[in-house]
Amino acid sequence: MIIESVKEAFNLIILLDQDVMEIVSLSLQVSLMSVILAVFAGVFIGSFWLYQIFH
């Protein structure tokens, strides 16, 4: 009985750890995509701005 409950507790900890790692990896992916989009938008706006100034 005690061994069964200990096994269930460790299984819950492992499942919780997997969920936390999945959340962390998804948030890192979203952060990376937002940085990439910000860089592309900045390059586009900067090039348009420079074109307007020097043309």
Secondary structure, DSSP 4 states (H G I P E B T S, - for coil): -HHHHHHHHHHHHHHHHHHHHHHHHHHHHHHHHHHHHHHHHHHHHHHHHHHHHH-
